[in-house]
Amino acid sequence: MTVRHPTFSDLPRDETFALLERNHVGRLAFTFHDRVDIEPISYVFANDWVYARTSEGTKLSTIRHHPWVAFEVDEVTSRVDWRSVVVRGTIYFLDPERGEQEREEYNDAAELLRSIDHGALTDADDTPFRHVIFRIHADEITGRQASSR
């Protein structure tokens, strides 16, 4: 019986972007003082930005004071067959009340989010309390993979 050991490698850049584009659930990691939190979020990746929405609360208060975050998305087939992408960057909150340009950016982001949740930010929204839109600029993107083949 032949034992196959997994190989580990960097994920090519085009596959890194493809993984981010085809998935819509990831984990947002942020820190405050000596505590790191990780929360699952649904998202859309477009033009080097991760777009998502959330509700008001402790998480937002924390992130507004420390806007540097990491965001991770995984595709796992088995313990030794997986792909993982990490985006590191700064989180920006879009407020349609801050002027014409930001209102346009907010509306564009809402349209992107509707591509995965048709009712998002409309009267048909299943989670209307999640009205805060944010985006994370992908300052750094890294991808890794393991394969047993």
HELIX and SHEET records of a PDB file:
HELIX    1   1 ARG A   13  ARG A   22  1                                  10    
HELIX    2   2 THR A   58  HIS A   65  1                                   8    
HELIX    3   3 PRO A   96  ARG A   98  5                                   3    
HELIX    4   4 GLU A  100  ARG A  114  1                                  15    
SHEET    1   A 6 THR A   7  ASP A  10  0                                        
SHEET    2   A 6 GLU A 140  SER A 147 -1                                        
SHEET    3   A 6 ASP A  81  LEU A  94 -1                                        
SHEET    4   A 6 TRP A  68  SER A  78 -1                                        
SHEET    5   A 6 VAL A  25  PHE A  32 -1                                        
SHEET    6   A 6 ARG A  35  SER A  42 -1                                        
SHEET    1   B 6 THR A   7  ASP A  10  0                                        
SHEET    2   B 6 GLU A 140  SER A 147 -1                                        
SHEET    3   B 6 ASP A  81  LEU A  94 -1                                        
SHEET    4   B 6 VAL A 132  HIS A 137 -1                                        
SHEET    5   B 6 TRP A  49  THR A  54 -1                                        
SHEET    6   B 6 VAL A  44  ALA A  46 -1                                        
END                                                                             
